[in-house]
């Protein structure tokens, strides 16, 4: 075993980074991370500290502040509200007022072209506008002539 890790408990007792347990620690680690990332030419050990602190901060935030995935209709509704738009403002991305309306009511999914246009308009990744497949929500296909779902 490396001498660096010969006594990890002692390292932690002397202030080595450890798992974040609360928001106060999160703030402390985030401040340290900001100071390190502001360095013009970080040393090798500073780069490793940045990597470690990033992992610890991301882990805590994922567990305590994760953002649930939203369906495309909810995303569009949010963007419309945040940018004080109307559904009519999205006609260039959808092609027609009825296409916007049908999408917003869940009657129609987005086409690839609509996803591209929405992604460009809102400067967001295309996957934000693509529904996430979920095994429990996807219908099971039936074989031809099969009268029972699988």
Residue, then its C-alpha position, 0 to 999 in steps of 0.5 A: x500500500x502506498x505510504x500516502x494511504x497508509x493511514x487514511x483515518x489520520x489524513x482525515x483527522x488532519x483535515x484531508x477532504x472527506x465526504x460532505x455531510x451538510x450544507x455548511x460543509x458544501x459551502x466550505x468545499x465550494x469556496x475552496x473549489x472556486x479558489x482553486x479553479x481561479x488559479x492561473x497555473x495550478x500545480x499538479x496537486x492543485x489539479x488533483x484537489x480540484x478533481x477530488x473536491x468536484x467529485x465530493x461536491x457533485x456527489x452531495x448535490x446529486x443526493x440532496x439537490x438533484x433536478x428531476x427530469x422533465x418531460x418536453x411539454x413541461x420544459x416548453x411550458x417553463x421556457x414560455x413562462x420564463x421568457x414571457x412568450x406565447x404559444x404563437x411565438x413558437x410557430x416558427x419552430x413547430x410549423x403551425x399554430x395547430x402543431x404547437x397546440x397539439x404538442x402542448x396538449x400531448x396529442x403529438x410528439x416533437x419531430x427531429x426538425x422541431x427538436x433542432x429548431x427548439x434547441x437552436x432557439x433556446x440554446x439548450x441541448x436537443x436531449x432536453x426536448x426528447x422524452x426519456x424512455x422509461x421501461x415502466x411507461x413504454x408499451x409492450x409490443x404484441x406479436x402478430x395475432x397475439x391477443x394477450x400482452x406480454 
